[in-house]
Amino acid sequence: MAKPSVSNCDHPDMIKQSILMMAVTSLVGAVGILAMMHWPLATSVVLIVMLVLLLAGDRS
């Protein structure tokens, strides 16, 4: 019978890191929504540029 997999999420540092990442993601999302409401064209351009840079960095 196979052994159950062990997760590293039980470690306190891993839990702190995942909570921090969730907080940062939520903050970025909130700022993005506010930016889209006030400056839709500029925000769209920034998001497209970030996507292009992300995809270009993945290629190399």
C-alpha distance matrix in Angstrom:
0.0 3.8 6.6 9.3 12.4 15.4 18.7 22.0 23.9 23.9 26.4 30.0 31.4 28.9 29.9 33.5 33.3 31.7 34.3 37.0 35.9 36.0 39.4 40.7 39.5 41.1 44.3 44.4 43.9 46.7 49.0 48.2 49.1 52.3 53.2 52.7 55.0 57.8 57.5 55.5 56.9 56.4 52.9 52.0 53.4 51.5 48.2 48.9 49.8 46.6 44.5 46.4 46.0 42.2 41.9 44.2 42.4 39.1 40.8 42.0
3.8 0.0 3.8 6.4 8.9 12.1 15.3 18.6 20.7 21.0 23.3 27.0 28.1 25.5 26.7 30.3 29.8 28.3 31.1 33.6 32.4 32.6 36.1 37.3 36.0 37.9 41.0 41.0 40.6 43.4 45.7 44.9 45.9 49.1 49.9 49.4 51.8 54.5 54.2 52.3 53.6 53.0 49.5 48.6 50.0 47.9 44.7 45.4 46.2 43.0 41.0 42.9 42.3 38.6 38.3 40.6 38.7 35.5 37.3 38.4
6.6 3.8 0.0 3.8 6.4 8.9 12.5 15.6 17.7 17.6 19.9 23.6 24.9 22.6 23.7 27.3 27.1 25.8 28.5 31.0 30.1 30.5 33.9 35.1 34.2 36.0 39.0 39.2 39.0 41.8 44.0 43.5 44.5 47.6 48.5 48.3 50.6 53.2 53.0 51.3 52.7 51.9 48.4 47.8 49.1 46.9 43.8 44.7 45.4 42.0 40.3 42.3 41.5 37.8 37.8 40.1 37.9 34.9 37.0 37.9
9.3 6.4 3.8 0.0 3.8 6.4 9.5 13.0 14.6 14.7 17.4 20.9 22.3 19.7 20.5 24.2 24.1 22.5 25.1 27.8 26.9 27.1 30.4 31.8 30.9 32.5 35.6 36.0 35.6 38.3 40.6 40.2 41.1 44.1 45.2 45.0 47.2 49.9 49.8 48.1 49.7 48.9 45.3 44.9 46.3 44.1 40.9 42.1 42.9 39.5 37.8 40.0 39.3 35.5 35.8 38.3 36.1 33.2 35.6 36.7
12.4 8.9 6.4 3.8 0.0 3.8 6.5 9.9 11.8 12.6 14.9 18.5 19.4 16.7 17.9 21.4 20.9 19.5 22.4 24.8 23.8 24.2 27.6 28.7 27.9 29.7 32.7 32.9 32.8 35.6 37.7 37.2 38.4 41.4 42.3 42.2 44.6 47.1 46.8 45.3 46.7 45.8 42.3 41.8 43.2 40.8 37.8 38.9 39.5 36.1 34.5 36.7 35.8 32.1 32.5 34.9 32.6 29.8 32.2 33.2
15.4 12.1 8.9 6.4 3.8 0.0 3.8 6.7 8.9 9.2 11.3 15.0 16.0 13.6 14.9 18.4 18.2 17.2 20.0 22.4 21.8 22.5 25.6 26.8 26.4 28.3 31.0 31.5 31.7 34.3 36.3 36.2 37.5 40.3 41.2 41.5 43.8 46.1 46.0 44.7 46.3 45.1 41.6 41.5 42.7 40.1 37.3 38.7 39.1 35.5 34.3 36.6 35.4 31.8 32.6 34.9 32.3 29.8 32.5 33.2
18.7 15.3 12.5 9.5 6.5 3.8 0.0 3.8 5.4 6.8 8.9 12.2 13.1 10.3 11.4 15.0 14.6 13.5 16.3 18.6 18.0 18.7 21.8 23.1 22.7 24.6 27.2 27.8 28.1 30.6 32.6 32.6 34.0 36.6 37.6 38.0 40.2 42.5 42.4 41.3 42.9 41.6 38.1 38.1 39.4 36.8 34.0 35.6 36.0 32.3 31.4 33.8 32.6 28.9 30.0 32.4 29.8 27.5 30.5 31.3
22.0 18.6 15.6 13.0 9.9 6.7 3.8 0.0 3.8 5.4 5.9 9.3 9.6 7.0 9.1 12.2 11.8 11.5 14.4 16.3 16.0 17.3 20.0 21.1 21.3 23.3 25.6 26.2 27.0 29.4 31.1 31.5 33.1 35.5 36.3 37.1 39.4 41.4 41.3 40.4 42.0 40.4 36.9 37.3 38.4 35.5 33.0 34.8 34.8 31.1 30.5 32.9 31.3 27.8 29.3 31.4 28.6 26.7 29.9 30.2
23.9 20.7 17.7 14.6 11.8 8.9 5.4 3.8 0.0 3.8 5.4 7.6 8.5 5.6 6.0 9.7 9.8 8.8 11.2 13.7 13.7 14.4 17.1 18.7 18.8 20.4 22.8 23.8 24.4 26.6 28.6 29.1 30.4 32.7 33.9 34.7 36.7 38.8 39.0 38.2 40.0 38.6 35.0 35.5 36.9 34.0 31.5 33.6 33.9 30.1 29.7 32.4 30.9 27.5 29.2 31.6 28.9 27.2 30.6 31.2
23.9 21.0 17.6 14.7 12.6 9.2 6.8 5.4 3.8 0.0 3.8 6.3 8.7 7.3 7.1 10.5 11.8 11.4 13.0 15.6 16.4 17.0 19.2 21.1 21.7 22.9 25.2 26.6 27.2 29.0 31.1 31.9 33.2 35.3 36.7 37.6 39.5 41.5 41.9 41.3 43.2 41.8 38.2 38.9 40.3 37.3 34.9 37.2 37.4 33.6 33.3 36.1 34.5 31.1 32.9 35.3 32.5 30.8 34.2 34.7
26.4 23.3 19.9 17.4 14.9 11.3 8.9 5.9 5.4 3.8 0.0 3.8 5.6 5.4 6.5 8.9 10.2 11.0 12.7 14.5 15.7 17.0 18.8 20.3 21.4 23.0 24.8 26.1 27.3 29.0 30.7 31.8 33.3 35.2 36.4 37.6 39.6 41.3 41.6 41.2 43.0 41.2 37.8 38.7 39.9 36.7 34.6 36.9 36.7 32.9 32.9 35.5 33.6 30.4 32.5 34.5 31.5 30.1 33.5 33.7
30.0 27.0 23.6 20.9 18.5 15.0 12.2 9.3 7.6 6.3 3.8 0.0 3.8 5.5 5.1 6.2 8.6 10.0 10.7 12.3 14.3 15.5 16.6 18.4 20.0 21.2 22.6 24.4 25.8 27.1 28.8 30.2 31.7 33.3 34.6 36.1 37.9 39.4 39.9 39.9 41.8 39.9 36.5 37.8 39.0 35.7 33.8 36.4 36.2 32.4 32.8 35.6 33.6 30.6 33.0 35.0 32.0 31.0 34.6 34.7
31.4 28.1 24.9 22.3 19.4 16.0 13.1 9.6 8.5 8.7 5.6 3.8 0.0 3.8 5.4 5.1 6.1 8.7 9.9 10.5 12.2 14.3 15.3 16.4 18.2 19.9 21.0 22.4 24.2 25.7 27.0 28.3 30.2 31.7 32.7 34.4 36.4 37.7 37.9 37.9 39.6 37.5 34.2 35.5 36.4 33.0 31.3 33.8 33.4 29.6 30.2 32.7 30.5 27.7 30.2 31.9 28.8 28.1 31.6 31.5
28.9 25.5 22.6 19.7 16.7 13.6 10.3 7.0 5.6 7.3 5.4 5.5 3.8 0.0 3.8 5.5 5.1 6.2 8.6 9.8 10.5 12.3 14.2 15.3 16.4 18.3 20.0 21.0 22.4 24.3 25.8 26.7 28.5 30.4 31.3 32.6 34.7 36.4 36.4 36.1 37.8 35.9 32.5 33.5 34.5 31.3 29.3 31.6 31.4 27.6 27.8 30.4 28.5 25.4 27.7 29.6 26.7 25.6 29.2 29.4
29.9 26.7 23.7 20.5 17.9 14.9 11.4 9.1 6.0 7.1 6.5 5.1 5.4 3.8 0.0 3.8 5.4 5.2 6.2 8.6 9.9 10.7 12.4 14.3 15.3 16.6 18.4 20.0 21.0 22.6 24.5 25.6 27.0 28.8 30.2 31.5 33.3 35.0 35.5 35.2 37.2 35.5 32.0 33.2 34.6 31.4 29.3 31.9 32.0 28.3 28.5 31.5 29.8 26.7 29.1 31.4 28.7 27.6 31.3 31.8
33.5 30.3 27.3 24.2 21.4 18.4 15.0 12.2 9.7 10.5 8.9 6.2 5.1 5.5 3.8 0.0 3.8 5.6 5.2 6.1 8.6 9.9 10.5 12.3 14.2 15.3 16.5 18.3 19.9 21.1 22.6 24.2 25.8 27.2 28.5 30.1 31.9 33.3 33.8 33.9 35.9 33.9 30.6 32.1 33.3 30.0 28.2 31.1 30.9 27.2 27.9 30.8 28.9 26.2 28.9 31.0 28.2 27.6 31.4 31.7
33.3 29.8 27.1 24.1 20.9 18.2 14.6 11.8 9.8 11.8 10.2 8.6 6.1 5.1 5.4 3.8 0.0 3.8 5.5 5.0 6.1 8.6 9.8 10.5 12.2 14.2 15.3 16.4 18.2 19.9 21.1 22.3 24.3 25.9 26.7 28.3 30.4 31.8 31.9 31.8 33.5 31.5 28.2 29.5 30.5 27.1 25.3 28.0 27.7 23.9 24.6 27.4 25.3 22.6 25.3 27.2 24.4 23.9 27.6 27.9
31.7 28.3 25.8 22.5 19.5 17.2 13.5 11.5 8.8 11.4 11.0 10.0 8.7 6.2 5.2 5.6 3.8 0.0 3.8 5.4 5.0 6.2 8.6 9.9 10.4 12.2 14.2 15.3 16.3 18.3 20.0 20.8 22.4 24.4 25.5 26.6 28.7 30.5 30.7 30.3 32.2 30.5 27.0 28.0 29.4 26.2 24.1 26.7 26.9 23.1 23.4 26.4 24.9 21.8 24.3 26.7 24.2 23.3 27.1 27.9
34.3 31.1 28.5 25.1 22.4 20.0 16.3 14.4 11.2 13.0 12.7 10.7 9.9 8.6 6.2 5.2 5.5 3.8 0.0 3.8 5.4 5.1 6.2 8.7 9.8 10.5 12.3 14.3 15.2 16.5 18.4 19.8 21.1 22.7 24.2 25.6 27.2 29.0 29.6 29.5 31.8 30.1 26.6 28.0 29.6 26.5 24.5 27.5 27.8 24.2 24.8 28.0 26.6 23.8 26.5 29.0 26.7 26.1 29.8 30.7
37.0 33.6 31.0 27.8 24.8 22.4 18.6 16.3 13.7 15.6 14.5 12.3 10.5 9.8 8.6 6.1 5.0 5.4 3.8 0.0 3.8 5.4 5.1 6.2 8.5 9.9 10.6 12.3 14.1 15.4 16.6 18.2 20.0 21.3 22.4 24.2 26.0 27.3 27.7 27.9 29.9 27.9 24.6 26.3 27.6 24.2 22.7 25.7 25.6 22.0 23.1 26.2 24.4 21.9 25.0 27.1 24.7 24.6 28.4 28.9
35.9 32.4 30.1 26.9 23.8 21.8 18.0 16.0 13.7 16.4 15.7 14.3 12.2 10.5 9.9 8.6 6.1 5.0 5.4 3.8 0.0 3.8 5.4 5.1 6.0 8.5 9.8 10.5 12.1 14.2 15.3 16.2 18.2 20.0 20.8 22.2 24.4 25.9 25.9 25.7 27.6 25.7 22.3 23.5 24.8 21.6 19.7 22.6 22.6 18.9 19.6 22.8 21.2 18.5 21.4 23.7 21.5 21.2 25.0 25.8
36.0 32.6 30.5 27.1 24.2 22.5 18.7 17.3 14.4 17.0 17.0 15.5 14.3 12.3 10.7 9.9 8.6 6.2 5.1 5.4 3.8 0.0 3.8 5.5 5.1 6.1 8.6 9.9 10.4 12.2 14.2 15.1 16.4 18.4 19.8 20.8 22.7 24.6 25.0 24.7 26.9 25.5 21.8 23.1 24.9 22.0 19.8 22.9 23.5 20.0 20.4 23.9 22.9 20.2 22.8 25.5 23.7 23.2 26.9 28.2
39.4 36.1 33.9 30.4 27.6 25.6 21.8 20.0 17.1 19.2 18.8 16.6 15.3 14.2 12.4 10.5 9.8 8.6 6.2 5.1 5.4 3.8 0.0 3.8 5.5 5.1 6.2 8.6 9.8 10.6 12.3 14.1 15.4 16.7 18.3 19.9 21.4 22.9 23.7 23.9 26.3 24.6 21.1 23.0 24.7 21.6 20.0 23.4 23.8 20.5 21.5 25.0 23.8 21.6 24.6 27.0 25.2 25.2 28.9 30.0
40.7 37.3 35.1 31.8 28.7 26.8 23.1 21.1 18.7 21.1 20.3 18.4 16.4 15.3 14.3 12.3 10.5 9.9 8.7 6.2 5.1 5.5 3.8 0.0 3.8 5.4 5.1 6.2 8.5 9.9 10.6 12.1 14.3 15.5 16.3 18.2 20.1 21.3 21.6 21.8 23.8 21.8 18.5 20.4 21.7 18.4 17.1 20.4 20.5 17.1 18.5 21.8 20.3 18.4 21.6 23.8 22.0 22.3 26.0 26.9
39.5 36.0 34.2 30.9 27.9 26.4 22.7 21.3 18.8 21.7 21.4 20.0 18.2 16.4 15.3 14.2 12.2 10.4 9.8 8.5 6.0 5.1 5.5 3.8 0.0 3.8 5.4 5.1 6.1 8.6 9.9 10.4 12.3 14.3 15.1 16.3 18.4 20.1 20.3 19.9 22.0 20.4 16.8 18.1 19.9 16.9 14.9 18.2 18.8 15.5 16.2 19.8 18.9 16.7 19.6 22.2 20.7 20.7 24.4 25.8
41.1 37.9 36.0 32.5 29.7 28.3 24.6 23.3 20.4 22.9 23.0 21.2 19.9 18.3 16.6 15.3 14.2 12.2 10.5 9.9 8.5 6.1 5.1 5.4 3.8 0.0 3.8 5.5 5.0 6.1 8.6 9.7 10.5 12.4 14.1 15.2 16.7 18.7 19.5 19.3 21.9 20.7 17.1 18.7 20.9 18.3 16.4 19.9 20.9 17.9 18.7 22.4 21.8 19.8 22.6 25.3 24.2 24.2 27.8 29.3
44.3 41.0 39.0 35.6 32.7 31.0 27.2 25.6 22.8 25.2 24.8 22.6 21.0 20.0 18.4 16.5 15.3 14.2 12.3 10.6 9.8 8.6 6.2 5.1 5.4 3.8 0.0 3.8 5.4 5.1 6.2 8.5 10.0 10.7 12.2 14.2 15.6 16.8 17.6 18.2 20.7 18.9 15.6 17.9 19.8 16.9 15.8 19.5 20.1 17.2 18.8 22.2 21.4 20.0 23.1 25.4 24.2 24.8 28.3 29.6
44.4 41.0 39.2 36.0 32.9 31.5 27.8 26.2 23.8 26.6 26.1 24.4 22.4 21.0 20.0 18.3 16.4 15.3 14.3 12.3 10.5 9.9 8.6 6.2 5.1 5.5 3.8 0.0 3.8 5.5 5.2 6.0 8.6 10.0 10.3 12.1 14.3 15.5 15.5 15.7 17.8 15.9 12.5 14.6 16.3 13.3 12.1 15.7 16.3 13.5 15.1 18.5 17.8 16.5 19.6 21.9 21.0 21.7 25.1 26.4
43.9 40.6 39.0 35.6 32.8 31.7 28.1 27.0 24.4 27.2 27.3 25.8 24.2 22.4 21.0 19.9 18.2 16.3 15.2 14.1 12.1 10.4 9.8 8.5 6.1 5.0 5.4 3.8 0.0 3.8 5.5 5.0 6.2 8.7 9.7 10.4 12.4 14.4 14.8 14.4 16.9 15.9 12.2 13.8 16.2 13.9 12.0 15.6 17.0 14.5 15.4 19.0 19.0 17.5 20.2 22.9 22.4 22.7 25.9 27.8
46.7 43.4 41.8 38.3 35.6 34.3 30.6 29.4 26.6 29.0 29.0 27.1 25.7 24.3 22.6 21.1 19.9 18.3 16.5 15.4 14.2 12.2 10.6 9.9 8.6 6.1 5.1 5.5 3.8 0.0 3.8 5.4 5.2 6.3 8.6 9.9 10.9 12.7 14.0 14.2 17.2 16.2 12.9 15.1 17.7 15.6 14.4 18.0 19.4 17.3 18.5 22.0 22.0 20.9 23.6 26.2 25.7 26.3 29.5 31.2
49.0 45.7 44.0 40.6 37.7 36.3 32.6 31.1 28.6 31.1 30.7 28.8 27.0 25.8 24.5 22.6 21.1 20.0 18.4 16.6 15.3 14.2 12.3 10.6 9.9 8.6 6.2 5.2 5.5 3.8 0.0 3.8 5.5 5.2 6.0 8.6 10.0 10.8 11.5 12.4 15.0 13.4 10.4 13.2 15.3 12.9 12.5 16.3 17.1 15.3 17.2 20.4 20.2 19.7 22.6 24.7 24.3 25.4 28.5 29.9
48.2 44.9 43.5 40.2 37.2 36.2 32.6 31.5 29.1 31.9 31.8 30.2 28.3 26.7 25.6 24.2 22.3 20.8 19.8 18.2 16.2 15.1 14.1 12.1 10.4 9.7 8.5 6.0 5.0 5.4 3.8 0.0 3.8 5.5 5.0 6.1 8.6 10.0 10.0 9.8 12.3 11.2 7.7 9.9 12.3 10.4 9.3 13.0 14.4 12.9 14.3 17.5 17.9 17.4 20.0 22.3 22.3 23.2 26.1 27.9
49.1 45.9 44.5 41.1 38.4 37.5 34.0 33.1 30.4 33.2 33.3 31.7 30.2 28.5 27.0 25.8 24.3 22.4 21.1 20.0 18.2 16.4 15.4 14.3 12.3 10.5 10.0 8.6 6.2 5.2 5.5 3.8 0.0 3.8 5.4 5.1 6.3 8.9 9.9 9.5 12.8 12.6 9.4 11.2 14.3 13.2 12.0 15.3 17.3 16.1 17.0 20.3 21.1 20.5 22.7 25.3 25.6 26.2 29.0 31.1
52.3 49.1 47.6 44.1 41.4 40.3 36.6 35.5 32.7 35.3 35.2 33.3 31.7 30.4 28.8 27.2 25.9 24.4 22.7 21.3 20.0 18.4 16.7 15.5 14.3 12.4 10.7 10.0 8.7 6.3 5.2 5.5 3.8 0.0 3.8 5.5 5.2 6.5 8.4 9.4 12.8 12.2 9.8 12.5 15.2 14.0 13.8 17.2 18.7 17.8 19.3 22.3 22.9 22.7 25.2 27.4 27.6 28.6 31.4 33.2
53.2 49.9 48.5 45.2 42.3 41.2 37.6 36.3 33.9 36.7 36.4 34.6 32.7 31.3 30.2 28.5 26.7 25.5 24.2 22.4 20.8 19.8 18.3 16.3 15.1 14.1 12.2 10.3 9.7 8.6 6.0 5.0 5.4 3.8 0.0 3.8 5.4 5.3 5.5 6.8 9.6 8.5 6.3 9.4 11.7 10.6 11.0 14.3 15.5 15.1 16.9 19.6 20.1 20.5 22.9 24.8 25.3 26.6 29.1 30.8
52.7 49.4 48.3 45.0 42.2 41.5 38.0 37.1 34.7 37.6 37.6 36.1 34.4 32.6 31.5 30.1 28.3 26.6 25.6 24.2 22.2 20.8 19.9 18.2 16.3 15.2 14.2 12.1 10.4 9.9 8.6 6.1 5.1 5.5 3.8 0.0 3.8 5.6 5.4 4.4 7.9 8.3 5.9 7.7 10.8 10.7 10.4 13.1 15.2 15.2 16.2 18.9 20.2 20.4 22.3 24.5 25.4 26.4 28.7 30.8
55.0 51.8 50.6 47.2 44.6 43.8 40.2 39.4 36.7 39.5 39.6 37.9 36.4 34.7 33.3 31.9 30.4 28.7 27.2 26.0 24.4 22.7 21.4 20.1 18.4 16.7 15.6 14.3 12.4 10.9 10.0 8.6 6.3 5.2 5.4 3.8 0.0 3.8 6.1 6.2 10.0 10.8 9.3 11.1 14.1 14.3 14.2 16.8 18.9 18.9 20.0 22.7 24.0 24.2 26.1 28.3 29.2 30.2 32.5 34.6
57.8 54.5 53.2 49.9 47.1 46.1 42.5 41.4 38.8 41.5 41.3 39.4 37.7 36.4 35.0 33.3 31.8 30.5 29.0 27.3 25.9 24.6 22.9 21.3 20.1 18.7 16.8 15.5 14.4 12.7 10.8 10.0 8.9 6.5 5.3 5.6 3.8 0.0 3.8 6.2 9.2 9.4 8.9 11.5 13.7 13.8 14.8 17.3 18.8 19.2 20.9 23.2 24.2 24.9 27.0 28.7 29.6 31.1 33.3 35.1
57.5 54.2 53.0 49.8 46.8 46.0 42.4 41.3 39.0 41.9 41.6 39.9 37.9 36.4 35.5 33.8 31.9 30.7 29.6 27.7 25.9 25.0 23.7 21.6 20.3 19.5 17.6 15.5 14.8 14.0 11.5 10.0 9.9 8.4 5.5 5.4 6.1 3.8 0.0 3.8 5.7 5.6 6.0 8.5 10.2 10.7 12.1 14.3 15.6 16.5 18.2 20.1 21.2 22.3 24.3 25.8 26.9 28.5 30.5 32.3
55.5 52.3 51.3 48.1 45.3 44.7 41.3 40.4 38.2 41.3 41.2 39.9 37.9 36.1 35.2 33.9 31.8 30.3 29.5 27.9 25.7 24.7 23.9 21.8 19.9 19.3 18.2 15.7 14.4 14.2 12.4 9.8 9.5 9.4 6.8 4.4 6.2 6.2 3.8 0.0 3.8 5.7 5.2 6.0 8.6 10.0 10.4 12.1 14.2 15.3 16.3 18.3 19.9 20.8 22.4 24.1 25.6 26.9 28.6 30.8
56.9 53.6 52.7 49.7 46.7 46.3 42.9 42.0 40.0 43.2 43.0 41.8 39.6 37.8 37.2 35.9 33.5 32.2 31.8 29.9 27.6 26.9 26.3 23.8 22.0 21.9 20.7 17.8 16.9 17.2 15.0 12.3 12.8 12.8 9.6 7.9 10.0 9.2 5.7 3.8 0.0 3.8 5.5 5.2 6.3 8.7 10.0 10.7 12.4 14.3 15.4 16.6 18.5 20.0 21.2 22.5 24.3 25.9 27.3 29.3
56.4 53.0 51.9 48.9 45.8 45.1 41.6 40.4 38.6 41.8 41.2 39.9 37.5 35.9 35.5 33.9 31.5 30.5 30.1 27.9 25.7 25.5 24.6 21.8 20.4 20.7 18.9 15.9 15.9 16.2 13.4 11.2 12.6 12.2 8.5 8.3 10.8 9.4 5.6 5.7 3.8 0.0 3.8 5.5 5.2 6.3 8.7 10.0 10.7 12.3 14.3 15.5 16.6 18.3 20.1 21.1 22.5 24.4 26.0 27.6
52.9 49.5 48.4 45.3 42.3 41.6 38.1 36.9 35.0 38.2 37.8 36.5 34.2 32.5 32.0 30.6 28.2 27.0 26.6 24.6 22.3 21.8 21.1 18.5 16.8 17.1 15.6 12.5 12.2 12.9 10.4 7.7 9.4 9.8 6.3 5.9 9.3 8.9 6.0 5.2 5.5 3.8 0.0 3.8 5.4 5.1 6.1 8.6 9.9 10.5 12.2 14.3 15.3 16.3 18.3 19.8 21.0 22.5 24.5 26.3
52.0 48.6 47.8 44.9 41.8 41.5 38.1 37.3 35.5 38.9 38.7 37.8 35.5 33.5 33.2 32.1 29.5 28.0 28.0 26.3 23.5 23.1 23.0 20.4 18.1 18.7 17.9 14.6 13.8 15.1 13.2 9.9 11.2 12.5 9.4 7.7 11.1 11.5 8.5 6.0 5.2 5.5 3.8 0.0 3.8 5.4 5.1 6.1 8.6 9.8 10.5 12.3 14.2 15.2 16.5 18.2 19.9 21.1 22.7 24.9
53.4 50.0 49.1 46.3 43.2 42.7 39.4 38.4 36.9 40.3 39.9 39.0 36.4 34.5 34.6 33.3 30.5 29.4 29.6 27.6 24.8 24.9 24.7 21.7 19.9 20.9 19.8 16.3 16.2 17.7 15.3 12.3 14.3 15.2 11.7 10.8 14.1 13.7 10.2 8.6 6.3 5.2 5.4 3.8 0.0 3.8 5.5 5.2 6.2 8.6 9.9 10.6 12.3 14.2 15.4 16.4 18.2 20.0 21.3 23.1
51.5 47.9 46.9 44.1 40.8 40.1 36.8 35.5 34.0 37.3 36.7 35.7 33.0 31.3 31.4 30.0 27.1 26.2 26.5 24.2 21.6 22.0 21.6 18.4 16.9 18.3 16.9 13.3 13.9 15.6 12.9 10.4 13.2 14.0 10.6 10.7 14.3 13.8 10.7 10.0 8.7 6.3 5.1 5.4 3.8 0.0 3.8 5.5 5.2 6.1 8.6 9.9 10.6 12.2 14.3 15.2 16.4 18.3 20.1 21.6
48.2 44.7 43.8 40.9 37.8 37.3 34.0 33.0 31.5 34.9 34.6 33.8 31.3 29.3 29.3 28.2 25.3 24.1 24.5 22.7 19.7 19.8 20.0 17.1 14.9 16.4 15.8 12.1 12.0 14.4 12.5 9.3 12.0 13.8 11.0 10.4 14.2 14.8 12.1 10.4 10.0 8.7 6.1 5.1 5.5 3.8 0.0 3.8 5.5 5.1 6.1 8.6 9.9 10.4 12.2 14.1 15.3 16.5 18.5 20.5
48.9 45.4 44.7 42.1 38.9 38.7 35.6 34.8 33.6 37.2 36.9 36.4 33.8 31.6 31.9 31.1 28.0 26.7 27.5 25.7 22.6 22.9 23.4 20.4 18.2 19.9 19.5 15.7 15.6 18.0 16.3 13.0 15.3 17.2 14.3 13.1 16.8 17.3 14.3 12.1 10.7 10.0 8.6 6.1 5.2 5.5 3.8 0.0 3.8 5.4 5.1 6.2 8.6 9.8 10.6 12.1 14.1 15.4 16.7 18.9
49.8 46.2 45.4 42.9 39.5 39.1 36.0 34.8 33.9 37.4 36.7 36.2 33.4 31.4 32.0 30.9 27.7 26.9 27.8 25.6 22.6 23.5 23.8 20.5 18.8 20.9 20.1 16.3 17.0 19.4 17.1 14.4 17.3 18.7 15.5 15.2 18.9 18.8 15.6 14.2 12.4 10.7 9.9 8.6 6.2 5.2 5.5 3.8 0.0 3.8 5.4 5.1 6.2 8.5 9.9 10.4 12.1 14.2 15.4 17.0
46.6 43.0 42.0 39.5 36.1 35.5 32.3 31.1 30.1 33.6 32.9 32.4 29.6 27.6 28.3 27.2 23.9 23.1 24.2 22.0 18.9 20.0 20.5 17.1 15.5 17.9 17.2 13.5 14.5 17.3 15.3 12.9 16.1 17.8 15.1 15.2 18.9 19.2 16.5 15.3 14.3 12.3 10.5 9.8 8.6 6.1 5.1 5.4 3.8 0.0 3.8 5.5 5.1 6.1 8.6 9.8 10.5 12.3 14.4 15.9
44.5 41.0 40.3 37.8 34.5 34.3 31.4 30.5 29.7 33.3 32.9 32.8 30.2 27.8 28.5 27.9 24.6 23.4 24.8 23.1 19.6 20.4 21.5 18.5 16.2 18.7 18.8 15.1 15.4 18.5 17.2 14.3 17.0 19.3 16.9 16.2 20.0 20.9 18.2 16.3 15.4 14.3 12.2 10.5 9.9 8.6 6.1 5.1 5.4 3.8 0.0 3.8 5.5 5.0 6.1 8.5 9.9 10.6 12.5 14.8
46.4 42.9 42.3 40.0 36.7 36.6 33.8 32.9 32.4 36.1 35.5 35.6 32.7 30.4 31.5 30.8 27.4 26.4 28.0 26.2 22.8 23.9 25.0 21.8 19.8 22.4 22.2 18.5 19.0 22.0 20.4 17.5 20.3 22.3 19.6 18.9 22.7 23.2 20.1 18.3 16.6 15.5 14.3 12.3 10.6 9.9 8.6 6.2 5.1 5.5 3.8 0.0 3.8 5.4 5.2 6.0 8.5 9.9 10.7 12.8
46.0 42.3 41.5 39.3 35.8 35.4 32.6 31.3 30.9 34.5 33.6 33.6 30.5 28.5 29.8 28.9 25.3 24.9 26.6 24.4 21.2 22.9 23.8 20.3 18.9 21.8 21.4 17.8 19.0 22.0 20.2 17.9 21.1 22.9 20.1 20.2 24.0 24.2 21.2 19.9 18.5 16.6 15.3 14.2 12.3 10.6 9.9 8.6 6.2 5.1 5.5 3.8 0.0 3.8 5.5 5.0 6.0 8.5 9.9 11.1
42.2 38.6 37.8 35.5 32.1 31.8 28.9 27.8 27.5 31.1 30.4 30.6 27.7 25.4 26.7 26.2 22.6 21.8 23.8 21.9 18.5 20.2 21.6 18.4 16.7 19.8 20.0 16.5 17.5 20.9 19.7 17.4 20.5 22.7 20.5 20.4 24.2 24.9 22.3 20.8 20.0 18.3 16.3 15.2 14.2 12.2 10.4 9.8 8.5 6.1 5.0 5.4 3.8 0.0 3.8 5.5 5.2 6.3 8.9 10.6
41.9 38.3 37.8 35.8 32.5 32.6 30.0 29.3 29.2 32.9 32.5 33.0 30.2 27.7 29.1 28.9 25.3 24.3 26.5 25.0 21.4 22.8 24.6 21.6 19.6 22.6 23.1 19.6 20.2 23.6 22.6 20.0 22.7 25.2 22.9 22.3 26.1 27.0 24.3 22.4 21.2 20.1 18.3 16.5 15.4 14.3 12.2 10.6 9.9 8.6 6.1 5.2 5.5 3.8 0.0 3.8 5.4 5.1 6.4 9.2
44.2 40.6 40.1 38.3 34.9 34.9 32.4 31.4 31.6 35.3 34.5 35.0 31.9 29.6 31.4 31.0 27.2 26.7 29.0 27.1 23.7 25.5 27.0 23.8 22.2 25.3 25.4 21.9 22.9 26.2 24.7 22.3 25.3 27.4 24.8 24.5 28.3 28.7 25.8 24.1 22.5 21.1 19.8 18.2 16.4 15.2 14.1 12.1 10.4 9.8 8.5 6.0 5.0 5.5 3.8 0.0 3.8 5.4 5.2 6.9
42.4 38.7 37.9 36.1 32.6 32.3 29.8 28.6 28.9 32.5 31.5 32.0 28.8 26.7 28.7 28.2 24.4 24.2 26.7 24.7 21.5 23.7 25.2 22.0 20.7 24.2 24.2 21.0 22.4 25.7 24.3 22.3 25.6 27.6 25.3 25.4 29.2 29.6 26.9 25.6 24.3 22.5 21.0 19.9 18.2 16.4 15.3 14.1 12.1 10.5 9.9 8.5 6.0 5.2 5.4 3.8 0.0 3.8 5.4 5.6
39.1 35.5 34.9 33.2 29.8 29.8 27.5 26.7 27.2 30.8 30.1 31.0 28.1 25.6 27.6 27.6 23.9 23.3 26.1 24.6 21.2 23.2 25.2 22.3 20.7 24.2 24.8 21.7 22.7 26.3 25.4 23.2 26.2 28.6 26.6 26.4 30.2 31.1 28.5 26.9 25.9 24.4 22.5 21.1 20.0 18.3 16.5 15.4 14.2 12.3 10.6 9.9 8.5 6.3 5.1 5.4 3.8 0.0 3.8 5.7
40.8 37.3 37.0 35.6 32.2 32.5 30.5 29.9 30.6 34.2 33.5 34.6 31.6 29.2 31.3 31.4 27.6 27.1 29.8 28.4 25.0 26.9 28.9 26.0 24.4 27.8 28.3 25.1 25.9 29.5 28.5 26.1 29.0 31.4 29.1 28.7 32.5 33.3 30.5 28.6 27.3 26.0 24.5 22.7 21.3 20.1 18.5 16.7 15.4 14.4 12.5 10.7 9.9 8.9 6.4 5.2 5.4 3.8 0.0 3.8
42.0 38.4 37.9 36.7 33.2 33.2 31.3 30.2 31.2 34.7 33.7 34.7 31.5 29.4 31.8 31.7 27.9 27.9 30.7 28.9 25.8 28.2 30.0 26.9 25.8 29.3 29.6 26.4 27.8 31.2 29.9 27.9 31.1 33.2 30.8 30.8 34.6 35.1 32.3 30.8 29.3 27.6 26.3 24.9 23.1 21.6 20.5 18.9 17.0 15.9 14.8 12.8 11.1 10.6 9.2 6.9 5.6 5.7 3.8 0.0
